């Protein structure tokens, strides 16, 4: 039996809003001043130097993409404050525990709905939808 979760207090809401704003500010690529990619071919460089450069660039792109994705999640969470929907589970409409939001302030589901979602996602192998990415993941090409 699920326990009844109380609505967040004004102090808790402000704590979480400040945490989200702080996390957004701490993003490396947020203001464009993060590490830059060197996509030019190294003149006179050997294959090893080019491989190292490619490796570093691929990691920078990966980190940048992850931060862009996280920044969008933060913005979505901050918009929920404006319409008084922050802290409500997107699946069942119940309040999400403060402790969960403190650990993951961009959480959109209560722990019970998230666990159920992950079970559903892992039980269906072909054509499953990723809740995190919001799109269908097609793994059928990997079976051949």
ABEGO torsion letter per residue (X at the ends): XBBBBBBBBAAAAAAAAAAAAAAAAABAAAAGABBBBBABBBBGBBAAAAAAAAAAAAAAAAAAAAAAAAAAAAAAAAAAAAAGABGBBAAAGBBBBAAAAAABAABABBAAAAAAAAAAAAABABGBBBAAAGBBBBAAAAAX
